[in-house]
Amino acid sequence: MIEAMDVEVDVDPDVLSALLWEAAAGLNESERAMLELTLRDGLEGDELALAMGASLHHVVASRMRQSL
């Protein structure tokens, strides 16, 4: 059996950011907007829901459906 190892890797933050946004290109427009509001603007919870024009309940329910 192989055991998990802790590995620390130095990654250039700019490279990591570029990789993140490249992966985000595969999201739909609404998901990408939510990601940008969360990461760039620091919005969460009710503030995020308000910015997205939805209730917090709707945002959470949408995420749960997508996860399933």
PyMOL commands that set and color helices and strands:
alter all, ss='L'
color gray80, all
select helices_A, chain A and resi 13-24+29-39+45-52+56-67
alter helices_A, ss='H'
color red, helices_A
deselect
rebuild
show_as cartoon
